[in-house]
Amino acid sequence: MTSLEEILFTCKIKVQRHTVSKNNRQIQKNFGTGRSFIGKTTRQKHGEAFLINALKAERIKQNKLTIIDKPVHIKLMFYFNNYICKSGPNKGNMSKNIPDLSNLYELPQDSLTKARVWTDDGLVCSHDGSRRLPSSTGYDYLEITIKEFLGYD
């Protein structure tokens, strides 16, 4: 990454809980067409709606009303209040309840599309620097930084 990359969008959003979008979802059937599809749980729907609204508010607050339509590098920092076990046999170790990083990517990327921050998550060329980390604030939050992708080093 070079210092010439333009930051296209950045924000920090407090979340109730990091929701995984495309993991452990049930296959459902549309009775009208007979086609199968992967459904979302109520928690996933609420998490997605909350994130979309927060992203729309950030766009307006930052006056970033132009929709990103070029290749990007995205850095997603997921901070967990319960990252470290505070009791039991795993005390002091990373909690086993923390979702996989690759599963965490989907919801923010889909929400960025629905909030019209970018045209499509197919623009993502890199996730370098994304992390799952312990929160020092007492709550879960997500930091998003989107930069123009200038190529591979």
Backbone bond lengths (Angstrom), bond angles and torsions (degrees), N, CA, C in turn:
res aa  C-N    CA-C-N  psi(-1)  N-CA   C-N-CA  omega(-1)  CA-C   N-CA-C  phi
1 M - - - 1.441 - - 1.526 108.83 -
2 T 1.286 115.52 133.29 1.453 119.51 179.50 1.519 109.58 -103.96
3 S 1.314 116.08 163.13 1.458 120.36 -179.70 1.534 111.59 -76.32
4 L 1.335 117.80 -5.20 1.459 121.30 -178.53 1.519 112.81 -83.27
5 E 1.337 116.94 -7.93 1.452 119.40 -179.05 1.519 110.58 -67.12
6 E 1.304 115.58 133.95 1.453 121.50 179.68 1.528 109.15 -86.18
7 I 1.340 116.83 130.02 1.463 119.92 173.75 1.518 107.45 -76.70
8 L 1.323 115.79 118.90 1.456 121.42 -177.53 1.529 112.00 -91.30
9 F 1.339 116.33 -30.05 1.471 120.59 -179.17 1.514 108.32 -163.03
10 T 1.319 116.62 140.05 1.459 121.21 175.42 1.522 108.94 -149.88
11 C 1.328 116.47 143.95 1.459 120.02 177.92 1.521 110.70 -162.47
12 K 1.334 114.78 162.30 1.464 123.14 175.46 1.523 106.25 -128.31
13 I 1.330 116.84 121.71 1.457 121.39 -175.03 1.517 110.20 -124.41
14 K 1.325 115.80 124.95 1.464 121.78 175.19 1.525 107.44 -77.31
15 V 1.329 116.50 128.86 1.458 121.09 -179.61 1.527 109.50 -121.59
16 Q 1.339 116.81 152.36 1.458 119.86 175.90 1.518 110.21 -67.92
17 R 1.315 114.62 -41.11 1.452 121.13 -178.30 1.523 107.66 -162.09
18 H 1.327 116.75 139.03 1.462 118.86 176.73 1.525 107.70 -70.97
19 T 1.318 115.74 122.26 1.456 121.59 -177.07 1.516 109.19 -101.03
20 V 1.315 115.75 135.06 1.456 121.21 177.09 1.516 107.23 -91.77
21 S 1.323 116.55 126.21 1.456 121.53 -173.43 1.516 114.20 -81.87
22 K 1.321 118.82 -43.33 1.458 119.55 -169.30 1.519 112.76 -123.57
23 N 1.323 116.50 42.48 1.454 119.70 179.58 1.525 108.50 -132.25
24 N 1.307 117.02 135.68 1.462 122.91 176.95 1.525 112.88 60.33
25 R 1.321 117.92 36.51 1.458 120.33 177.49 1.515 109.87 -96.37
26 Q 1.312 115.42 149.16 1.456 120.94 -176.72 1.525 111.36 -86.41
27 I 1.330 114.83 145.86 1.462 120.32 175.09 1.521 107.32 -81.96
28 Q 1.337 116.17 128.87 1.459 122.14 -179.24 1.512 108.93 -120.83
29 K 1.331 116.34 166.68 1.451 120.58 -177.52 1.523 109.82 -122.96
30 N 1.324 116.31 133.49 1.459 122.25 173.67 1.528 106.37 -82.26
31 F 1.338 116.17 113.73 1.465 118.98 -175.26 1.523 112.98 -71.98
32 G 1.329 117.32 -20.07 1.463 120.53 177.73 1.523 112.19 -73.48
33 T 1.339 116.84 -45.08 1.462 121.08 -176.54 1.522 112.80 -102.81
34 G 1.330 116.62 -18.86 1.464 120.27 -177.45 1.510 113.75 82.22
35 R 1.329 117.12 0.54 1.467 120.76 -179.44 1.528 110.98 -80.89
36 S 1.325 115.17 146.83 1.458 121.43 176.10 1.520 109.72 -91.33
37 F 1.322 115.51 150.46 1.459 120.77 176.25 1.521 108.20 -151.35
38 I 1.336 115.21 162.30 1.459 120.42 178.06 1.521 107.91 -93.16
39 G 1.324 117.04 120.05 1.459 122.29 -177.07 1.508 112.55 -89.11
40 K 1.317 115.37 171.65 1.460 122.29 177.61 1.524 108.99 -114.41
41 T 1.323 115.71 145.72 1.451 120.18 174.61 1.526 108.71 -75.73
42 T 1.336 115.95 165.21 1.462 120.46 177.94 1.524 110.54 -59.70
43 R 1.340 117.14 -40.65 1.467 120.84 179.27 1.525 110.60 -61.62
44 Q 1.338 116.91 -40.75 1.466 120.42 179.06 1.527 111.05 -65.87
45 K 1.333 116.67 -40.76 1.464 120.27 178.77 1.522 111.21 -63.24
46 H 1.345 116.99 -44.26 1.464 120.64 179.29 1.525 111.04 -66.14
47 G 1.348 117.11 -41.68 1.460 121.01 178.92 1.518 111.60 -62.15
48 E 1.330 116.12 -42.21 1.458 120.50 179.60 1.527 110.90 -67.06
49 A 1.337 117.94 -44.74 1.464 121.21 -179.97 1.531 110.77 -62.08
50 F 1.336 116.74 -42.27 1.469 120.65 178.17 1.523 110.61 -60.63
51 L 1.339 116.67 -47.20 1.462 120.90 -177.44 1.532 111.19 -65.74
52 I 1.313 117.85 -40.91 1.475 121.58 178.43 1.526 109.72 -59.89
53 N 1.335 116.95 -47.51 1.471 120.64 -179.55 1.529 111.38 -63.95
54 A 1.332 117.26 -40.23 1.463 120.85 178.47 1.522 111.02 -64.55
55 L 1.330 117.06 -40.39 1.464 120.79 178.87 1.527 111.77 -67.71
56 K 1.327 117.22 -39.83 1.466 120.42 176.58 1.527 110.31 -61.44
57 A 1.328 116.43 -42.85 1.464 120.60 178.92 1.531 110.93 -63.61
58 E 1.331 117.30 -40.58 1.473 120.74 177.76 1.523 111.58 -64.11
59 R 1.335 116.99 -40.24 1.473 120.11 177.84 1.517 110.51 -58.01
60 I 1.324 116.49 -45.04 1.463 121.04 -178.53 1.528 110.06 -68.70
61 K 1.331 115.74 -45.38 1.475 121.11 -179.21 1.523 111.33 -58.71
62 Q 1.333 116.91 -40.96 1.460 121.97 -178.21 1.526 112.89 -89.50
63 N 1.341 117.24 -0.84 1.457 122.67 -177.56 1.533 111.65 56.55
64 K 1.341 115.85 41.05 1.474 122.47 177.86 1.523 108.07 -103.12
65 L 1.317 115.85 69.62 1.456 120.39 -173.67 1.518 113.45 -90.09
66 T 1.342 117.92 -10.29 1.457 121.53 175.97 1.528 108.52 -78.76
67 I 1.313 116.81 130.88 1.462 121.34 -179.30 1.525 108.87 -80.37
68 I 1.331 116.42 130.29 1.467 121.87 -179.98 1.520 108.71 -69.66
69 D 1.340 115.82 129.57 1.473 119.80 -178.48 1.526 112.03 -135.68
70 K 1.339 116.40 25.40 1.468 120.44 179.04 1.529 109.04 -127.90
71 P 1.340 118.01 163.18 1.472 120.89 -179.06 1.532 111.55 -56.74
72 V 1.343 115.44 139.04 1.455 120.57 -175.80 1.524 112.44 -132.06
73 H 1.321 113.43 160.47 1.461 124.66 169.05 1.524 104.62 -110.22
74 I 1.333 117.86 127.13 1.463 120.56 178.88 1.521 109.63 -118.86
75 K 1.307 114.77 136.78 1.459 121.20 176.57 1.529 106.56 -118.68
76 L 1.334 115.94 118.34 1.451 122.49 -179.82 1.530 108.64 -112.44
77 M 1.314 116.39 118.83 1.463 121.75 179.19 1.528 108.07 -110.41
78 F 1.327 116.00 111.87 1.459 122.36 -178.61 1.531 108.83 -100.08
79 Y 1.321 117.20 115.80 1.464 121.97 -179.41 1.527 109.06 -105.05
80 F 1.336 115.93 127.94 1.459 122.51 -176.12 1.521 110.31 -115.57
81 N 1.337 115.89 127.89 1.458 120.88 176.42 1.527 110.83 -67.96
82 N 1.336 117.29 -34.11 1.470 121.59 -178.04 1.532 111.61 -101.98
83 Y 1.313 117.51 34.21 1.466 122.69 -176.99 1.531 111.62 -64.74
84 I 1.316 116.82 -39.38 1.460 122.52 -178.60 1.530 109.21 -105.70
85 C 1.340 117.00 131.60 1.472 121.85 176.94 1.529 108.61 -65.26
86 K 1.324 115.81 130.85 1.466 120.44 -178.62 1.526 112.72 -97.99
87 S 1.335 117.03 -9.50 1.464 119.95 179.69 1.529 109.27 -154.86
88 G 1.311 114.86 174.16 1.459 120.63 177.76 1.510 112.63 83.90
89 P 1.336 115.99 -172.69 1.471 120.09 -176.00 1.530 113.95 -67.22
90 N 1.338 117.76 -21.64 1.469 121.67 -179.82 1.525 112.28 -97.85
91 K 1.333 118.26 15.66 1.467 122.22 -177.66 1.532 110.40 -51.53
92 G 1.337 115.16 128.62 1.461 121.07 179.21 1.518 114.12 90.75
93 N 1.324 118.12 -9.66 1.469 122.36 179.33 1.525 110.25 -101.70
94 M 1.343 115.96 166.00 1.459 120.67 177.48 1.533 109.56 -63.26
95 S 1.321 116.08 135.76 1.459 122.14 179.19 1.524 110.74 -64.58
96 K 1.306 116.44 143.66 1.470 121.27 176.63 1.531 111.11 -80.73
97 N 1.336 117.18 -4.23 1.467 121.90 179.45 1.526 113.11 -88.68
98 I 1.322 117.23 -0.13 1.464 121.11 179.05 1.527 108.55 -80.73
99 P 1.342 118.21 124.91 1.473 120.48 -178.67 1.532 112.49 -65.56
100 D 1.332 115.73 157.53 1.463 121.79 175.06 1.523 109.46 -61.39
101 L 1.320 116.02 143.59 1.461 120.91 -179.20 1.532 111.10 -60.40
102 S 1.318 116.91 -42.04 1.472 119.44 -178.35 1.529 111.53 -63.30
103 N 1.336 118.31 -32.51 1.462 120.99 177.36 1.528 111.74 -74.83
104 L 1.315 116.97 -27.02 1.465 120.88 -179.92 1.532 112.59 -72.23
105 Y 1.328 117.99 -25.30 1.473 121.78 -177.35 1.529 113.26 -60.99
106 E 1.317 116.99 -38.00 1.465 120.96 -167.53 1.522 115.05 -60.94
107 L 1.331 117.66 -48.50 1.461 119.36 -176.62 1.530 113.00 -61.93
108 P 1.338 119.51 -49.81 1.472 117.72 178.01 1.535 112.78 -60.48
109 Q 1.325 117.02 -39.49 1.473 119.39 179.85 1.527 110.93 -64.57
110 D 1.331 117.79 -45.23 1.465 120.28 177.68 1.530 110.90 -63.70
111 S 1.328 116.62 -39.08 1.466 121.05 179.77 1.527 111.79 -67.13
112 L 1.327 117.44 -36.79 1.469 120.71 176.76 1.529 110.69 -62.81
113 T 1.328 116.84 -34.39 1.465 120.70 176.70 1.530 110.15 -69.40
114 K 1.331 116.99 -48.20 1.469 121.11 -177.48 1.526 112.19 -68.40
115 A 1.337 117.40 -27.83 1.469 121.49 176.76 1.528 111.38 -83.07
116 R 1.322 116.72 -1.22 1.465 124.23 178.33 1.531 112.85 61.99
117 V 1.346 115.18 36.21 1.463 119.99 171.29 1.516 108.37 -76.75
118 W 1.340 116.22 -38.78 1.461 121.35 175.20 1.518 108.86 -137.02
119 T 1.334 116.35 166.86 1.460 119.94 -176.72 1.527 112.47 -74.62
120 D 1.350 116.70 -34.66 1.464 119.66 -176.94 1.517 109.44 -165.58
121 D 1.334 116.69 147.57 1.469 119.11 179.42 1.524 111.99 -73.77
122 G 1.316 117.64 -2.96 1.461 121.49 172.41 1.531 112.15 -68.82
123 L 1.321 117.40 -10.73 1.468 122.11 177.97 1.527 112.24 -75.57
124 V 1.351 116.78 -14.49 1.459 120.60 -176.70 1.528 110.36 -72.12
125 C 1.317 115.82 119.65 1.468 121.99 177.85 1.522 111.58 -104.66
126 S 1.349 117.27 -15.55 1.459 120.07 -174.83 1.526 110.92 -156.23
127 H 1.338 115.13 141.28 1.466 122.82 172.38 1.529 110.22 -115.96
128 D 1.305 118.45 17.32 1.467 121.84 -175.43 1.524 110.93 -52.67
129 G 1.327 115.84 134.74 1.455 121.44 176.58 1.512 114.94 90.46
130 S 1.337 119.27 -6.34 1.463 121.11 178.14 1.519 109.55 -67.58
131 R 1.334 116.29 143.86 1.459 120.90 -174.31 1.532 112.25 -147.42
132 R 1.341 115.51 159.69 1.468 124.36 164.50 1.523 104.84 -109.81
133 L 1.332 116.91 125.35 1.464 120.48 -174.29 1.528 111.07 -138.08
134 P 1.334 116.42 157.68 1.468 118.67 173.96 1.525 110.41 -71.81
135 S 1.323 116.25 145.11 1.459 121.64 178.41 1.519 109.50 -91.53
136 S 1.309 116.02 136.11 1.469 120.46 176.47 1.523 110.77 -101.82
137 T 1.334 116.87 3.52 1.459 121.56 -175.45 1.525 113.42 -95.85
138 G 1.334 117.79 -13.81 1.463 120.77 -176.70 1.514 113.51 91.56
139 Y 1.326 118.25 2.54 1.463 122.09 176.72 1.523 109.54 -145.09
140 D 1.342 116.23 162.34 1.463 121.73 176.29 1.526 108.84 -80.08
141 Y 1.317 116.19 142.96 1.460 119.72 173.46 1.519 110.70 -153.16
142 L 1.306 114.61 166.66 1.460 123.63 -176.62 1.518 108.27 -128.62
143 E 1.323 115.95 130.75 1.464 121.07 172.77 1.523 107.70 -111.61
144 I 1.324 115.88 130.44 1.467 121.82 -179.88 1.521 108.44 -120.43
145 T 1.321 116.35 129.98 1.462 121.38 172.61 1.526 107.50 -129.94
146 I 1.317 115.87 123.54 1.462 121.15 178.70 1.527 107.69 -116.35
147 K 1.325 115.18 124.77 1.462 121.03 178.31 1.520 109.13 -122.50
148 E 1.309 114.57 155.89 1.459 120.11 174.60 1.535 108.34 -65.00
149 F 1.315 117.01 135.02 1.466 121.84 179.34 1.522 108.70 -89.08
150 L 1.321 115.38 119.18 1.465 120.36 -176.50 1.530 113.15 -102.70
151 G 1.297 117.21 2.02 1.457 119.98 179.30 1.503 111.62 122.97
152 Y 1.311 114.31 173.72 1.454 120.43 -178.30 1.530 110.17 -88.17
153 D 1.332 115.48 140.48 1.472 120.45 177.59 1.511 110.57 -79.90
